[in-house]
Amino acid sequence: MTNNPYGEAPPPGEPTPGREPHEIKGPLVALGIVLGLVATFVWMFAVFIVALSLENSTSSTSDGLIFAFLILPLPLSIGLLCWRRTRQAAAGFVMERHARVGSINGAHVNLLAALVPRGLGSATPDATVTFTRVDGQDLELDIYRPKAAPGTLAPILFYIHGGGWIAGDRTMQAANLRWFADRGYLAVSAEYVLANETRSTWNTASAEVGCALTWITANAPTYGADAERVFTFGESAGGALALTLGYAAAANTPMSSCGRNIPRVRAVSAEYPAVDPVTFYDNPDPLLGGMARQMVGQYLGGNPSDFPVRAQAVASASYINPQAPPTLIFIPDNDHLVPIAGALRFIDVATRAGVSVRTVRFPWADHAVNLQYYGVTNQAMVQITLQHFCQHGGRCDVDQRR
């Protein structure tokens, strides 16, 4: 089943999501542009006056020039100030909206903490182990141990990093993994071989993370973990791999380069997942479209239209089945890198297939909106993810806040 992406319908008389920022910043933006243009034309006129004064210099002309050059920067300054205030007001409004989305969905966002800068990679794992070796390269897992009571087994949170299959590493959400470990999860982050111009990995990436998942469940007793309570989590390309892995396990589809069966996954959480390589590749954005085509092109080894079998093999929708685990998907409405049309289609197909899908959408948010650990959006995402896992057999934390 799906829920309202914003958690609930707006109260009577409240504008629908997507309207408020334009109403707030529109007049200020217009004022800033007008004043800026006025200042530009007046300054050009002043330059013309200066040119004339070189031939006819009088005291009155000099006084006029001095006055002009003193007063002319004011309109430009006012225009820039209005633009700056506009951006600040818009940013503050978006932050408030994201906090509201979090609150509607059960998160307790700390707005004061959001003022503290801290990246997601700012945490150190308790252990790093090699789980396999591929073409002479060791593939490793970072492990974040929970502070669990003696005698209790911790659920496993298995994280897969994003980066368009060509970049990124297992430390990308290290601080969030520590946050989950502090709330009773054995948090694990796996690496996989990345694609490049001469090496496509469409047929190896999911199998390598599948191998990592089988390794950690096989070694669960060593780390005091419960191999029967596994949860997958990832962002962007990693979110697509997390979905593919969890859905494939539900259908007993082989997906491990280690040759062992993938354990069943209790629930999946995916942040702005790149589930559809075709939509991703066809990104029309003038700035990020080229990057999208580079990512998908290197991953598949070319254009999806030239390799339709490969594109279908990596599309998460290919693994949808009625037994798929409960799914949580975060969507930033203004994603310029991964068009949200692909994720919305995936949600529709999965829902019609009987999969329990919960969608949380953040208005006016772009890709990788949660890069700041204390940021409002990241606080909301991890807390909602924790609730999702709790509802499906994971550890429940009474106080989720930072």
N, C-alpha and C positions, 0 to 999 in steps of 0.2 A: 504494500500500500504506500501511497505517497502522502505527504503532508503539505500544507501551505508552506512555500519556501521561506516565507518570512515569519512563520510560526503561528500567525493568526491574522484575521482580516483587520484592516485599520478601523478604529472606532469611527462611529458616524461623525461626519464633518471633517475628518482628518484627511489630508491629501494622500493619494495612493503613492506607493514607493516609486521614485523616479522623477518626481516633479519638484520637490522642495529646493534642491540646490539651484535650479535655474531661476526660481522665483526670488531667491535670496541674492544671488550674485549678479543677475542680469543687469539691473540698473547701475550697479557699481562698475561692472565691466564696460558698459556703454559710456559712462561718464569718464572712465579712465582713458578709453580710446579717443573720445572726442577731445579731451584736454590735451592728450598727447599729440594729436594731429594739429590742433590749434597752435600748440607750442612749436611744432616743427615749421609750420608755415610762417609764423611770426618771426621765428629765428632766421629763416631764409630771407625774409624782408629786411631784418636787421643787418644781415650780411650785405644786402644791396645798398643799404644806407651807408655802411662803412665804406663800400667802394666809392660812393659819391663823395664822401667826406674827404677822401684822399685828394680830390681836386679843389673842393670848396670847404676848407676848414674854418669854422667860426666858433666862437665861444658857445653860442646857443646849440650849434650842432654837437659840439663835444659834450655839453650837458645832457643833451637828448640821448646820445650814445651811452653815456654812463648810466643814465636812468634805465635805458632799454636793457643793457646787459645785466643790470642788477635785478630787474623785475621779470625778465623773460624766463629764467629758470623756474620761476614759481609754478606756472601752469604745468610744465613737464614734471616737476616734483610732485605736484598734486596728483597728476595722472598716474605716476608710478606708485605713489602711496595708496591710491584707490585700488590699483591692481594688486598690490601686495596684501592689502587688507581683504580684498576679495578672495585671494587664494587662502589666506589664513581662515577666513570665515567658512569657506567651502570645506577646507580640511577639518576644521572643528565640527562642522555639521556632519560630514561623512563619519568621523569618529564616533559621534553621538549615535548615529544610525546603526553603526556596527555594534556598539554597546547595547543598543536596544534589541537588535537581532539576537545577540548573545543572551540577553535577559529573557526574551521570549522563549528561547530554547533551553532555559535552565542554567545558564552560566552566570557567574558572579564576577563581573569585570571590575578590576581595580583601576580607576581612571588616573589616580595619582601615580601608580606604578608605571603606567603607560608613558610617563615623562622621562623614565630612566632608560637610556640607550643600552641595549645589550643584544648582540647577535645570536642567532640560533646555534652557531657552532661553538659556543663558549662553554664547553663541558668536556671532561676527560673520562673515558670509559674505565671500568674496573679491570677489564681484561681484554686482550686482543688475541684471537686464535686463528690459525689457518684451517679452513674447512675443506679445501680442495686445491688442486694445482692444474692450471690450464695453459698449455703451450709454454711451459717454463715460468709462468706467472703464478705466484701464490695469491689466492683469493682469501680474504680475511673477514672475520666477524668482530665487531666491537660489542662487548657485553657490559651492561649496566645492571649491577646486582640490586635487588630490592632490600629494603629494611623490613623484612618480614619476621613475624614471631617464630621462634623455634618450633619445628614440627609441622609447620604449615607449608604447603606447596604454592609457589607463585605462578599465576598465569603468565604466558609468554606473549609479549608484544613484539612482533616481527616487522621491522621497518625496512622499506626499500626506497632508496633516494631517487630523486629526479635529476633533471639536467638534459632532457631530450635524448637520452640514450647515448649521447656523445660527450657529456661533461658531468660534473658533480662527483661527490664521493660520499662515503658512509658517515661522515661527520656533519652533514648538512643540517640535521636537526638534533644535534647532540644535547643541547640544553633541554629540549622537549623530552628526549629519551630519559634524561636524568630526572625530569619532573615526573614522568610515569613510574620510574623505578622507585622514587621516594613515596609513591602511592601504592606500592606493593607488586609491581610488575617486574618480571625479568625482561628488560628491554634489550633487544638485539638489532644490530644494524649490519646488513650484508653488503658487500661490494660485488660487482659483476664486471666482466670485460666490456669496455666501452667501444662503440663503433667509431670509425674514422674514415678518411677518404678511400682507403684501400681495404678496409675490413668491415663488412656488414655483420651485424650481430642479431638479426631478426630471429634466427633459429637457435640462438644460444643463451641470450640474456635471461629469459624466463626459466630455462632449464638450470641455469647457474644459481639463481635465487631460490629455485625449488630445491636444489642440492643443499643450499645453506639452511633452508627450513627443515629438511629431513635430518641434517646434522645436529641442529640444536635440540630437536625433539628426541633424537636418539641419545643425546647426552644430557637430557633434562635432569636426571637424578643427581648428576655431578653439581648442578647449579641450583638444586632445590626447587625445580620448576615442575609444573604439571603439564605433561605432553598432551593431555586431553583438552586443555584450555588454551587454544592458540588463536591469536588475533593478528590480522595483517593491517598495515598502515603505510601510506606513502603519499607523495605529492607529485603532480605532473606526470612525467613518464613513469616514475615509481608508483604513483597512484594507479596507473593503468596496469602495471605489473602486479600490484597487490590484488586488484580485482581479478585479473586473469588467473593468478595463482589460487586464490580462494575459490573461484568458480570451478576451475579445473579439478581441484581436489574434491569438490562436492560431487562431481560426475565421474570420479575415479579415472580421470584422464592423465596418462603418464606425463609428468613434467618435471623431471629431475635428472640432471646429468650424472647423478651418483647411482642411478639404477634402483633407488628405493621409492616406495610409494609416498606421495605427499600426504601429510596428516590433514585431517579435516580441520577447517577453520571455523571458529564460532561466529565471528563477525568481521567485517571489513570497514575501514575508514579511508576515504580517498579525497585528497585536496586537489581541486582543479585538474582532474585526471585527463591525460591525453589518450582517451580510449579509442579514437577513430583516426588512423593515420591518413586517410584520404582527406577528411575535413581539415586536419592539421596541415597537411601539405598544401592544400588549396587556399590557405590563409591569404585574404586579399589586402591585409594591412600594409600600407606603403613603407612602414619602418621595420616591422618585425616579420613580415611575410617571407623575406629572404632567409632569415634565421630559421623559421619554421621549415622551409623546404630543405635547408641544409641538414637539420636534425633528422627529419624523416628520410631524406634521400640517403644519408649515410647509414642509417639504421637498416633500411630495406635494401640498400645497394642500388637505388635509383628511384625513379618516379613510380608511385603506386599504380598508375595506369599501365606501366610497363611490366609490373610484377604483381598482378592482382592476387595470385595465390599467396604470396608473402604478406601482402596487406591484410588479407583475410585471416591469415594465421596469427597475426599479432593484434588484431582488433579484439578488444575485450568482449564485444557483443557475440563473438563466435563461441564463447564459452558459457553463455547464459543457459541456465537450466533451472527447473522448479526447485531443486534441492540446494541452490546457491545460498550462501550465508546471508543473514541480514546485513544490509549495506547502508552506509552513511556517506553521502557525497556533498562536498562543499563546492559551491560555484561562485566565482567572482563575476558579477554581471557584465563588467567591461573588460573582459580578458582579451587583450590584443595579441597574445602569442598563441594560445590554444583556443580557437573559436568554440564557444559554449554549445553550439548547435550539435556537435558530436556527443557531448555528455548528456544533453537533453534527450537526444534520440535513444541513447543507451538506457537512460532511466525509463523511458516510455516502453521500450522493448522488454526490459527486465521486469517491470511492473506487470505488463500484460502476460508475462510468463509465470507469474505467481511469486516473484521474489519480493521480499519486504525491503523497500527502498525508502530511505529518509533523505530528503534534500534540504540543505540549508544554503540560501543564497545571500550574498553580501552586495547590496546595491553600490554602484559606482566604484567597485573594487576591480583591480587589475590582477594579472597573473602574479603569483608569488607575493600576495598582499600581506602575508604574515611573516615577513623576514625578521621583524623585531620581536625578540623573545617576550618582552613586556608589552608589546603592542596590543591594542584592544582586540584586533581580529585574531591574533595568535592566542591570546587568553581565552577567547570564546571558542576557538576551534579545539584546543586540547581539552577543555572542560566538557564540551559537547561530545567529543570522542570518548572521553572517560565514561560519561553517562551511557553512551551507546554500548560500550563493552560491558559495563556493569549490568545492563539490562539483559545481556546474553551470556551470563555466566562468568564475567570477569570480576576483578576486585573493585569494590565500591568504596570510595573515599568520602567521608562525611564533609570535610572541609576541602573543597577543590581549589580554593583561591591561592594566589601566589603567596 
